[in-house]
């Protein structure tokens, strides 16, 4: 766990974890928030360009599967980075 203290790898892992958290908030707000929500609109502007290619290739369901897949991919990257830089 020393990579969190001394290297840039820790910073990258932290940023990926924050991005995953914001993505999960985005998924939640898409389901429950009003479409006029300022936070939802801000997160939508951030994540829509990233999610658009995934959304084209995946079927539409009630939950945004592209966002869920992206969250899993981000956490897989974090997992690999933690294993690689022990």
Secondary structure as UniProt FT lines:
FT   HELIX           3..6
FT   HELIX           8..32
FT   TURN            35..36
FT   HELIX           38..57
FT   HELIX           65..84
//
